[in-house]
Amino acid sequence: MLETYRWLTRRVLENDLRNPRLTELKAAIQTAKEAVDEATDEPESVLRPLINRLDQAIAALMEETAKTVRSQS
């Protein structure tokens, strides 16, 4: 399992070096996640847009990662 983790970590770092935008997108996810975590006691009308922003940030990272992987092929 440790070897798999090391391999995966190397792949993530390689992709980050090939495409610095991935780092920006990861930071956007972290920011959105922190906003959701801070609003857990808020009503759904406040929480729902924050969750949507988190979902969009994750989708943007997935799309950019797919582009990076496709360009390597």
Phi and psi restraints in degrees (range 20) as a CNS / XPLOR table:
assign (resid 1 and name C) (resid 2 and name N)
       (resid 2 and name CA) (resid 2 and name C) 1.0 -63.0 20.0 2
assign (resid 2 and name N) (resid 2 and name CA)
       (resid 2 and name C) (resid 3 and name N) 1.0 -39.6 20.0 2
assign (resid 2 and name C) (resid 3 and name N)
       (resid 3 and name CA) (resid 3 and name C) 1.0 -64.2 20.0 2
assign (resid 3 and name N) (resid 3 and name CA)
       (resid 3 and name C) (resid 4 and name N) 1.0 -39.2 20.0 2
assign (resid 3 and name C) (resid 4 and name N)
       (resid 4 and name CA) (resid 4 and name C) 1.0 -63.8 20.0 2
assign (resid 4 and name N) (resid 4 and name CA)
       (resid 4 and name C) (resid 5 and name N) 1.0 -42.2 20.0 2
assign (resid 4 and name C) (resid 5 and name N)
       (resid 5 and name CA) (resid 5 and name C) 1.0 -61.9 20.0 2
assign (resid 5 and name N) (resid 5 and name CA)
       (resid 5 and name C) (resid 6 and name N) 1.0 -43.7 20.0 2
assign (resid 5 and name C) (resid 6 and name N)
       (resid 6 and name CA) (resid 6 and name C) 1.0 -62.3 20.0 2
assign (resid 6 and name N) (resid 6 and name CA)
       (resid 6 and name C) (resid 7 and name N) 1.0 -44.2 20.0 2
assign (resid 6 and name C) (resid 7 and name N)
       (resid 7 and name CA) (resid 7 and name C) 1.0 -60.8 20.0 2
assign (resid 7 and name N) (resid 7 and name CA)
       (resid 7 and name C) (resid 8 and name N) 1.0 -47.3 20.0 2
assign (resid 7 and name C) (resid 8 and name N)
       (resid 8 and name CA) (resid 8 and name C) 1.0 -62.7 20.0 2
assign (resid 8 and name N) (resid 8 and name CA)
       (resid 8 and name C) (resid 9 and name N) 1.0 -42.1 20.0 2
assign (resid 8 and name C) (resid 9 and name N)
       (resid 9 and name CA) (resid 9 and name C) 1.0 -61.6 20.0 2
assign (resid 9 and name N) (resid 9 and name CA)
       (resid 9 and name C) (resid 10 and name N) 1.0 -43.1 20.0 2
assign (resid 9 and name C) (resid 10 and name N)
       (resid 10 and name CA) (resid 10 and name C) 1.0 -60.7 20.0 2
assign (resid 10 and name N) (resid 10 and name CA)
       (resid 10 and name C) (resid 11 and name N) 1.0 -43.4 20.0 2
assign (resid 10 and name C) (resid 11 and name N)
       (resid 11 and name CA) (resid 11 and name C) 1.0 -61.8 20.0 2
assign (resid 11 and name N) (resid 11 and name CA)
       (resid 11 and name C) (resid 12 and name N) 1.0 -43.6 20.0 2
assign (resid 11 and name C) (resid 12 and name N)
       (resid 12 and name CA) (resid 12 and name C) 1.0 -61.9 20.0 2
assign (resid 12 and name N) (resid 12 and name CA)
       (resid 12 and name C) (resid 13 and name N) 1.0 -46.1 20.0 2
assign (resid 12 and name C) (resid 13 and name N)
       (resid 13 and name CA) (resid 13 and name C) 1.0 -64.3 20.0 2
assign (resid 13 and name N) (resid 13 and name CA)
       (resid 13 and name C) (resid 14 and name N) 1.0 -40.1 20.0 2
assign (resid 13 and name C) (resid 14 and name N)
       (resid 14 and name CA) (resid 14 and name C) 1.0 -61.3 20.0 2
assign (resid 14 and name N) (resid 14 and name CA)
       (resid 14 and name C) (resid 15 and name N) 1.0 -44.1 20.0 2
assign (resid 14 and name C) (resid 15 and name N)
       (resid 15 and name CA) (resid 15 and name C) 1.0 -65.0 20.0 2
assign (resid 15 and name N) (resid 15 and name CA)
       (resid 15 and name C) (resid 16 and name N) 1.0 -39.7 20.0 2
assign (resid 15 and name C) (resid 16 and name N)
       (resid 16 and name CA) (resid 16 and name C) 1.0 -62.8 20.0 2
assign (resid 16 and name N) (resid 16 and name CA)
       (resid 16 and name C) (resid 17 and name N) 1.0 -37.8 20.0 2
assign (resid 16 and name C) (resid 17 and name N)
       (resid 17 and name CA) (resid 17 and name C) 1.0 -70.2 20.0 2
assign (resid 17 and name N) (resid 17 and name CA)
       (resid 17 and name C) (resid 18 and name N) 1.0 -36.3 20.0 2
assign (resid 17 and name C) (resid 18 and name N)
       (resid 18 and name CA) (resid 18 and name C) 1.0 -71.6 20.0 2
assign (resid 18 and name N) (resid 18 and name CA)
       (resid 18 and name C) (resid 19 and name N) 1.0 -31.2 20.0 2
assign (resid 18 and name C) (resid 19 and name N)
       (resid 19 and name CA) (resid 19 and name C) 1.0 -139.2 20.0 2
assign (resid 19 and name N) (resid 19 and name CA)
       (resid 19 and name C) (resid 20 and name N) 1.0 92.6 20.0 2
assign (resid 19 and name C) (resid 20 and name N)
       (resid 20 and name CA) (resid 20 and name C) 1.0 -60.4 20.0 2
assign (resid 20 and name N) (resid 20 and name CA)
       (resid 20 and name C) (resid 21 and name N) 1.0 -19.5 20.0 2
assign (resid 20 and name C) (resid 21 and name N)
       (resid 21 and name CA) (resid 21 and name C) 1.0 -61.7 20.0 2
assign (resid 21 and name N) (resid 21 and name CA)
       (resid 21 and name C) (resid 22 and name N) 1.0 -27.7 20.0 2
assign (resid 21 and name C) (resid 22 and name N)
       (resid 22 and name CA) (resid 22 and name C) 1.0 -60.0 20.0 2
assign (resid 22 and name N) (resid 22 and name CA)
       (resid 22 and name C) (resid 23 and name N) 1.0 -38.7 20.0 2
assign (resid 22 and name C) (resid 23 and name N)
       (resid 23 and name CA) (resid 23 and name C) 1.0 -64.1 20.0 2
assign (resid 23 and name N) (resid 23 and name CA)
       (resid 23 and name C) (resid 24 and name N) 1.0 -42.3 20.0 2
assign (resid 23 and name C) (resid 24 and name N)
       (resid 24 and name CA) (resid 24 and name C) 1.0 -61.3 20.0 2
assign (resid 24 and name N) (resid 24 and name CA)
       (resid 24 and name C) (resid 25 and name N) 1.0 -42.9 20.0 2
assign (resid 24 and name C) (resid 25 and name N)
       (resid 25 and name CA) (resid 25 and name C) 1.0 -67.5 20.0 2
assign (resid 25 and name N) (resid 25 and name CA)
       (resid 25 and name C) (resid 26 and name N) 1.0 -36.2 20.0 2
assign (resid 25 and name C) (resid 26 and name N)
       (resid 26 and name CA) (resid 26 and name C) 1.0 -64.7 20.0 2
assign (resid 26 and name N) (resid 26 and name CA)
       (resid 26 and name C) (resid 27 and name N) 1.0 -38.6 20.0 2
assign (resid 26 and name C) (resid 27 and name N)
       (resid 27 and name CA) (resid 27 and name C) 1.0 -65.0 20.0 2
assign (resid 27 and name N) (resid 27 and name CA)
       (resid 27 and name C) (resid 28 and name N) 1.0 -38.0 20.0 2
assign (resid 27 and name C) (resid 28 and name N)
       (resid 28 and name CA) (resid 28 and name C) 1.0 -63.9 20.0 2
assign (resid 28 and name N) (resid 28 and name CA)
       (resid 28 and name C) (resid 29 and name N) 1.0 -38.5 20.0 2
assign (resid 28 and name C) (resid 29 and name N)
       (resid 29 and name CA) (resid 29 and name C) 1.0 -63.5 20.0 2
assign (resid 29 and name N) (resid 29 and name CA)
       (resid 29 and name C) (resid 30 and name N) 1.0 -45.4 20.0 2
assign (resid 29 and name C) (resid 30 and name N)
       (resid 30 and name CA) (resid 30 and name C) 1.0 -61.4 20.0 2
assign (resid 30 and name N) (resid 30 and name CA)
       (resid 30 and name C) (resid 31 and name N) 1.0 -42.2 20.0 2
assign (resid 30 and name C) (resid 31 and name N)
       (resid 31 and name CA) (resid 31 and name C) 1.0 -63.0 20.0 2
assign (resid 31 and name N) (resid 31 and name CA)
       (resid 31 and name C) (resid 32 and name N) 1.0 -44.7 20.0 2
assign (resid 31 and name C) (resid 32 and name N)
       (resid 32 and name CA) (resid 32 and name C) 1.0 -65.3 20.0 2
assign (resid 32 and name N) (resid 32 and name CA)
       (resid 32 and name C) (resid 33 and name N) 1.0 -39.0 20.0 2
assign (resid 32 and name C) (resid 33 and name N)
       (resid 33 and name CA) (resid 33 and name C) 1.0 -64.9 20.0 2
assign (resid 33 and name N) (resid 33 and name CA)
       (resid 33 and name C) (resid 34 and name N) 1.0 -41.4 20.0 2
assign (resid 33 and name C) (resid 34 and name N)
       (resid 34 and name CA) (resid 34 and name C) 1.0 -62.2 20.0 2
assign (resid 34 and name N) (resid 34 and name CA)
       (resid 34 and name C) (resid 35 and name N) 1.0 -39.6 20.0 2
assign (resid 34 and name C) (resid 35 and name N)
       (resid 35 and name CA) (resid 35 and name C) 1.0 -63.2 20.0 2
assign (resid 35 and name N) (resid 35 and name CA)
       (resid 35 and name C) (resid 36 and name N) 1.0 -41.6 20.0 2
assign (resid 35 and name C) (resid 36 and name N)
       (resid 36 and name CA) (resid 36 and name C) 1.0 -64.7 20.0 2
assign (resid 36 and name N) (resid 36 and name CA)
       (resid 36 and name C) (resid 37 and name N) 1.0 -44.8 20.0 2
assign (resid 36 and name C) (resid 37 and name N)
       (resid 37 and name CA) (resid 37 and name C) 1.0 -60.9 20.0 2
assign (resid 37 and name N) (resid 37 and name CA)
       (resid 37 and name C) (resid 38 and name N) 1.0 -38.9 20.0 2
assign (resid 37 and name C) (resid 38 and name N)
       (resid 38 and name CA) (resid 38 and name C) 1.0 -70.8 20.0 2
assign (resid 38 and name N) (resid 38 and name CA)
       (resid 38 and name C) (resid 39 and name N) 1.0 -23.4 20.0 2
assign (resid 38 and name C) (resid 39 and name N)
       (resid 39 and name CA) (resid 39 and name C) 1.0 -102.2 20.0 2
assign (resid 39 and name N) (resid 39 and name CA)
       (resid 39 and name C) (resid 40 and name N) 1.0 17.5 20.0 2
assign (resid 39 and name C) (resid 40 and name N)
       (resid 40 and name CA) (resid 40 and name C) 1.0 -61.8 20.0 2
assign (resid 40 and name N) (resid 40 and name CA)
       (resid 40 and name C) (resid 41 and name N) 1.0 -26.2 20.0 2
assign (resid 40 and name C) (resid 41 and name N)
       (resid 41 and name CA) (resid 41 and name C) 1.0 -93.3 20.0 2
assign (resid 41 and name N) (resid 41 and name CA)
       (resid 41 and name C) (resid 42 and name N) 1.0 1.0 20.0 2
assign (resid 41 and name C) (resid 42 and name N)
       (resid 42 and name CA) (resid 42 and name C) 1.0 -80.8 20.0 2
assign (resid 42 and name N) (resid 42 and name CA)
       (resid 42 and name C) (resid 43 and name N) 1.0 161.0 20.0 2
assign (resid 42 and name C) (resid 43 and name N)
       (resid 43 and name CA) (resid 43 and name C) 1.0 -67.2 20.0 2
assign (resid 43 and name N) (resid 43 and name CA)
       (resid 43 and name C) (resid 44 and name N) 1.0 162.1 20.0 2
assign (resid 43 and name C) (resid 44 and name N)
       (resid 44 and name CA) (resid 44 and name C) 1.0 -59.5 20.0 2
assign (resid 44 and name N) (resid 44 and name CA)
       (resid 44 and name C) (resid 45 and name N) 1.0 -31.6 20.0 2
assign (resid 44 and name C) (resid 45 and name N)
       (resid 45 and name CA) (resid 45 and name C) 1.0 -63.3 20.0 2
assign (resid 45 and name N) (resid 45 and name CA)
       (resid 45 and name C) (resid 46 and name N) 1.0 -25.2 20.0 2
assign (resid 45 and name C) (resid 46 and name N)
       (resid 46 and name CA) (resid 46 and name C) 1.0 -90.5 20.0 2
assign (resid 46 and name N) (resid 46 and name CA)
       (resid 46 and name C) (resid 47 and name N) 1.0 -41.1 20.0 2
assign (resid 46 and name C) (resid 47 and name N)
       (resid 47 and name CA) (resid 47 and name C) 1.0 -71.8 20.0 2
assign (resid 47 and name N) (resid 47 and name CA)
       (resid 47 and name C) (resid 48 and name N) 1.0 -39.3 20.0 2
assign (resid 47 and name C) (resid 48 and name N)
       (resid 48 and name CA) (resid 48 and name C) 1.0 -57.0 20.0 2
assign (resid 48 and name N) (resid 48 and name CA)
       (resid 48 and name C) (resid 49 and name N) 1.0 -48.2 20.0 2
assign (resid 48 and name C) (resid 49 and name N)
       (resid 49 and name CA) (resid 49 and name C) 1.0 -62.6 20.0 2
assign (resid 49 and name N) (resid 49 and name CA)
       (resid 49 and name C) (resid 50 and name N) 1.0 -32.9 20.0 2
assign (resid 49 and name C) (resid 50 and name N)
       (resid 50 and name CA) (resid 50 and name C) 1.0 -67.8 20.0 2
assign (resid 50 and name N) (resid 50 and name CA)
       (resid 50 and name C) (resid 51 and name N) 1.0 -40.7 20.0 2
assign (resid 50 and name C) (resid 51 and name N)
       (resid 51 and name CA) (resid 51 and name C) 1.0 -65.8 20.0 2
assign (resid 51 and name N) (resid 51 and name CA)
       (resid 51 and name C) (resid 52 and name N) 1.0 -39.6 20.0 2
assign (resid 51 and name C) (resid 52 and name N)
       (resid 52 and name CA) (resid 52 and name C) 1.0 -62.5 20.0 2
assign (resid 52 and name N) (resid 52 and name CA)
       (resid 52 and name C) (resid 53 and name N) 1.0 -40.3 20.0 2
assign (resid 52 and name C) (resid 53 and name N)
       (resid 53 and name CA) (resid 53 and name C) 1.0 -63.3 20.0 2
assign (resid 53 and name N) (resid 53 and name CA)
       (resid 53 and name C) (resid 54 and name N) 1.0 -40.0 20.0 2
assign (resid 53 and name C) (resid 54 and name N)
       (resid 54 and name CA) (resid 54 and name C) 1.0 -63.7 20.0 2
assign (resid 54 and name N) (resid 54 and name CA)
       (resid 54 and name C) (resid 55 and name N) 1.0 -44.4 20.0 2
assign (resid 54 and name C) (resid 55 and name N)
       (resid 55 and name CA) (resid 55 and name C) 1.0 -60.0 20.0 2
assign (resid 55 and name N) (resid 55 and name CA)
       (resid 55 and name C) (resid 56 and name N) 1.0 -41.4 20.0 2
assign (resid 55 and name C) (resid 56 and name N)
       (resid 56 and name CA) (resid 56 and name C) 1.0 -66.3 20.0 2
assign (resid 56 and name N) (resid 56 and name CA)
       (resid 56 and name C) (resid 57 and name N) 1.0 -38.7 20.0 2
assign (resid 56 and name C) (resid 57 and name N)
       (resid 57 and name CA) (resid 57 and name C) 1.0 -64.7 20.0 2
assign (resid 57 and name N) (resid 57 and name CA)
       (resid 57 and name C) (resid 58 and name N) 1.0 -41.0 20.0 2
assign (resid 57 and name C) (resid 58 and name N)
       (resid 58 and name CA) (resid 58 and name C) 1.0 -65.7 20.0 2
assign (resid 58 and name N) (resid 58 and name CA)
       (resid 58 and name C) (resid 59 and name N) 1.0 -43.0 20.0 2
assign (resid 58 and name C) (resid 59 and name N)
       (resid 59 and name CA) (resid 59 and name C) 1.0 -62.7 20.0 2
assign (resid 59 and name N) (resid 59 and name CA)
       (resid 59 and name C) (resid 60 and name N) 1.0 -39.0 20.0 2
assign (resid 59 and name C) (resid 60 and name N)
       (resid 60 and name CA) (resid 60 and name C) 1.0 -64.0 20.0 2
assign (resid 60 and name N) (resid 60 and name CA)
       (resid 60 and name C) (resid 61 and name N) 1.0 -41.0 20.0 2
assign (resid 60 and name C) (resid 61 and name N)
       (resid 61 and name CA) (resid 61 and name C) 1.0 -65.2 20.0 2
assign (resid 61 and name N) (resid 61 and name CA)
       (resid 61 and name C) (resid 62 and name N) 1.0 -42.6 20.0 2
assign (resid 61 and name C) (resid 62 and name N)
       (resid 62 and name CA) (resid 62 and name C) 1.0 -61.8 20.0 2
assign (resid 62 and name N) (resid 62 and name CA)
       (resid 62 and name C) (resid 63 and name N) 1.0 -42.3 20.0 2
assign (resid 62 and name C) (resid 63 and name N)
       (resid 63 and name CA) (resid 63 and name C) 1.0 -65.1 20.0 2
assign (resid 63 and name N) (resid 63 and name CA)
       (resid 63 and name C) (resid 64 and name N) 1.0 -45.0 20.0 2
assign (resid 63 and name C) (resid 64 and name N)
       (resid 64 and name CA) (resid 64 and name C) 1.0 -66.5 20.0 2
assign (resid 64 and name N) (resid 64 and name CA)
       (resid 64 and name C) (resid 65 and name N) 1.0 -37.0 20.0 2
assign (resid 64 and name C) (resid 65 and name N)
       (resid 65 and name CA) (resid 65 and name C) 1.0 -63.7 20.0 2
assign (resid 65 and name N) (resid 65 and name CA)
       (resid 65 and name C) (resid 66 and name N) 1.0 -43.3 20.0 2
assign (resid 65 and name C) (resid 66 and name N)
       (resid 66 and name CA) (resid 66 and name C) 1.0 -61.2 20.0 2
assign (resid 66 and name N) (resid 66 and name CA)
       (resid 66 and name C) (resid 67 and name N) 1.0 -40.4 20.0 2
assign (resid 66 and name C) (resid 67 and name N)
       (resid 67 and name CA) (resid 67 and name C) 1.0 -62.1 20.0 2
assign (resid 67 and name N) (resid 67 and name CA)
       (resid 67 and name C) (resid 68 and name N) 1.0 -43.4 20.0 2
assign (resid 67 and name C) (resid 68 and name N)
       (resid 68 and name CA) (resid 68 and name C) 1.0 -63.9 20.0 2
assign (resid 68 and name N) (resid 68 and name CA)
       (resid 68 and name C) (resid 69 and name N) 1.0 -43.4 20.0 2
assign (resid 68 and name C) (resid 69 and name N)
       (resid 69 and name CA) (resid 69 and name C) 1.0 -66.4 20.0 2
assign (resid 69 and name N) (resid 69 and name CA)
       (resid 69 and name C) (resid 70 and name N) 1.0 -41.7 20.0 2
assign (resid 69 and name C) (resid 70 and name N)
       (resid 70 and name CA) (resid 70 and name C) 1.0 -63.4 20.0 2
assign (resid 70 and name N) (resid 70 and name CA)
       (resid 70 and name C) (resid 71 and name N) 1.0 -37.1 20.0 2
assign (resid 70 and name C) (resid 71 and name N)
       (resid 71 and name CA) (resid 71 and name C) 1.0 -71.1 20.0 2
assign (resid 71 and name N) (resid 71 and name CA)
       (resid 71 and name C) (resid 72 and name N) 1.0 -18.8 20.0 2
assign (resid 71 and name C) (resid 72 and name N)
       (resid 72 and name CA) (resid 72 and name C) 1.0 -80.6 20.0 2
assign (resid 72 and name N) (resid 72 and name CA)
       (resid 72 and name C) (resid 73 and name N) 1.0 -20.7 20.0 2
